[in-house]
Amino acid sequence: MTAMSPLPDLILEPLARAALMEDLGTYGDITTRTVIPAGTKYRARIQAREAGVVSGMQIAALACRLVDPQLSVTRHIPDGTVITAGDLLMEIEGDAASILSAERVALNFAGRLSGIATLTAAFVAETRGTRARITCTRKTTPGLRLVEKQAVLHGGGFNHRFSLSDAILIKDNHIAAAGGIRPVLQAVKASASHMIQTEIEVDRLDQLAEVLDEGGADVVLLDNMDTPTLREAVAMTAGRVILEASGNMRLERIAEVAATGVGYISSGALTHSARTLDLGLDF
């Protein structure tokens, strides 16, 4: 895994600020104000307690600086880096009360996002030797889509659309409401901007044949197909459109799906089922 260029802090600041406001409540950290003498200085260390891929260091550092701009925050390992237990990820030096008030938000972001990056990396490892790419979905935590999708990138995956306004993705309910595959694709060809890509979902090979015959789709989402059917879909398509396999894409199935020749494998599990990576902050 290679480190990626960070996003501007300006983009991430609203997420960190909202999390801090939630945690600090209406009157701040009353425990710390009560028991920590004013002016107490400390150096804290965020370390990995298990192996994985790190993500969320940028927003964790931002959370610390929002609590107290005077804190000195040093990131030792950039997001997107493979880490082992014991690795020093970040040092925070300055007012002890400020560090304690920022601790939980910083660790919540870093642990959650590192878990997503770590799971994504495990999925990506299963695609070695194939052309398949791992991509996420919109099954993200409300309000945290930006950083969760960024964590997928840190794990070596790719991003699907961010929102309903990014691309046309025609699902089975769109097809049913519009009257079928041909009518819905004809509507796209008549009205869609040349700057917008179109993806359509199918769950049977006869539907795929209809899509190929009608035209108008850039990507076809092969939904909940078994592995032999995916192979047939790849052969039928012969490179005419991008194919994305989706539905029930568990880690243990990724290698065999990647071997079918599909271009992308999408999994909501990357963001909705990732386990938080164990990180700790200690004085």
Secondary structure, 3 states (H helix, E strand, C coil): CCCCCCCCHHHHHHHHHHHHHHHHCCCCCHHHHHHCCCCCEEEEEEEECCCEECCCHHHHHHHHHHHCCCCEEEECCCCCCEECCCCEEEEEEEEHHHHHHHHHHHHHHHHHHHHHHHHHHHHHHCCCCCCCEEECCCCCCCCCHHHHHHHHHHCCCECCCCCCCCCEEECHHHHHHHCCHHHHHHHHHHHCCCCCCEEEEECCHHHHHHHHHHCCCCEEEEECCCHHHHHHHHHHHCCCCEEEEECCCCHHHHHHHHCCCCCEEECCHHHHCCCCCCEEEEC
